[in-house]
Amino acid sequence: MIFYFSGCGNSRFIAKSISKALNERLLFIPEEERSGKFDYDLVEGESLGFVFPIYSWQTPRLVVEFVKKLRLVKKPTYVWMAVTCGDNGGYADRLFSQQLQESLGLMLNANYCFVMPNTYVNMAGMSVDKPELAQKKIEAAKAHLPEVIQNIKDCKQAAEMRRGIFPRFKTNVIGKNFYRWVSDEPFFSTDDCISCGKCVEVCPFHNITLEDGRPKWHGKCTTCNACYHYCPKHAIQYGKASKGKGQYHFPE
Ligand SMILES: Cc1cc2nc3c(=O)[nH]c(=O)nc-3n(C[C@H](O)[C@H](O)[C@H](O)COP(=O)(O)O)c2cc1C
């Protein structure tokens, strides 16, 4: 059984590829949250996997909150996580491992890491990758998938997290304070908006409605940036931070 989250498609691609190869159930965390049912019955021998993007060198809060509510009828024999990140994830694996232990009494057996195109544009100096680099990262991720799939099949231990420099500081200090700054208030649409409703469609949290033909955000946002990146007219901006920056979403 695989639970996943994705805003801009990188993690969805990884989750779908693994689920297809292993013939495992794939569940999208925001939809499971909306269903309000948190009991899951694992089939004998089924592994438990989590796939999500790294947010501020941590697991996105919505994944951690979901794990707290999760109730498993049988215990899995193998537990793994696979993250996608633009560059590195600090000690996100250690923190998630602790969270799994505390919430479910489970030990994390393996962490897998896919470096993929960056989607964070919400701060000065942070932008999407140049198209050539984005393409290279996607090719490398695709090339890495068969090994990860085989490892999961064989229930192998793995520790792939790319830590980057100052991982403790990034995860424990910057990461810990990240949600203080997360807000959808800076999002706005420009006059290029054509009222197509793509932002409404792609928002994982159903947080956007069209009012007088323009998107309105309702406060349930984790800044996954799907609205910004999927807009066909590049008409959504995040305050001044996203000015002049490009768009990216996984080519599906
Ligand atoms: C809110 C936010 C925070 C991010 N923080 C990090 C980070 O700490 N380290 C990193 O390497 N990439 C970071 N990224 C980049 C994403 O982890 C990366 O682009 C990921 O593949 C996006 O996955 P998705 O397409 O499934 O949404 C961040 C992206 C967003 C939107």
The ligand as a Tripos MOL2 file, in Angstrom:
@<TRIPOS>MOLECULE
LIG
   31    33     1     0     0
SMALL
NO_CHARGES

@<TRIPOS>ATOM
      1 C1          6.9960   24.4880   -0.1780 C.3       1 LIG1
      2 C2          8.1910   23.8290   -0.8180 C.ar      1 LIG1
      3 C3          9.3300   23.5790   -0.0800 C.ar      1 LIG1
      4 C4         10.4290   22.9170   -0.6690 C.ar      1 LIG1
      5 N1         11.5370   22.6270    0.0890 N.ar      1 LIG1
      6 C5         12.5710   21.9430   -0.4590 C.ar      1 LIG1
      7 C6         13.7180   21.5850    0.3180 C.ar      1 LIG1
      8 O1         13.7940   21.8260    1.5120 O.2       1 LIG1
      9 N2         14.7400   20.9310   -0.3030 N.ar      1 LIG1
     10 C7         14.6910   20.6130   -1.6270 C.ar      1 LIG1
     11 O2         15.6510   20.0310   -2.1420 O.2       1 LIG1
     12 N3         13.5990   20.8950   -2.3890 N.ar      1 LIG1
     13 C8         12.5420   21.5510   -1.8350 C.ar      1 LIG1
     14 N4         11.4350   21.8480   -2.5930 N.ar      1 LIG1
     15 C9         11.3640   21.3170   -3.9640 C.3       1 LIG1
     16 C10        10.4770   20.0700   -4.0360 C.3       1 LIG1
     17 O3         10.7630   19.1780   -2.9740 O.3       1 LIG1
     18 C11        10.6590   19.3110   -5.3510 C.3       1 LIG1
     19 O4         10.5740   20.1670   -6.4290 O.3       1 LIG1
     20 C12         9.6320   18.1780   -5.4430 C.3       1 LIG1
     21 O5         10.0560   17.2610   -6.4080 O.3       1 LIG1
     22 C13         8.2310   18.6710   -5.8000 C.3       1 LIG1
     23 O6          7.3810   17.5440   -5.8160 O.3       1 LIG1
     24 P1          5.9450   17.5090   -6.4690 P.3       1 LIG1
     25 O7          6.1270   17.8470   -7.9540 O.co2     1 LIG1
     26 O8          5.4960   16.1000   -6.3020 O.co2     1 LIG1
     27 O9          5.0870   18.4990   -5.7940 O.co2     1 LIG1
     28 C14        10.3560   22.5200   -2.0450 C.ar      1 LIG1
     29 C15         9.2010   22.8030   -2.7840 C.ar      1 LIG1
     30 C16         8.1260   23.4550   -2.1960 C.ar      1 LIG1
     31 C17         6.8990   23.7390   -3.0190 C.3       1 LIG1
@<TRIPOS>BOND
     1     1     2 1
     2     2     3 ar
     3     2    30 ar
     4     3     4 ar
     5     4     5 ar
     6     4    28 ar
     7     5     6 ar
     8     6     7 ar
     9     6    13 1
    10     7     8 2
    11     7     9 ar
    12     9    10 ar
    13    10    11 2
    14    10    12 ar
    15    12    13 ar
    16    13    14 ar
    17    14    15 1
    18    14    28 ar
    19    15    16 1
    20    16    17 1
    21    16    18 1
    22    18    19 1
    23    18    20 1
    24    20    21 1
    25    20    22 1
    26    22    23 1
    27    23    24 1
    28    24    25 2
    29    24    26 1
    30    24    27 1
    31    28    29 ar
    32    29    30 ar
    33    30    31 1
@<TRIPOS>SUBSTRUCTURE
     1 LIG1         1 GROUP 0 **** ****
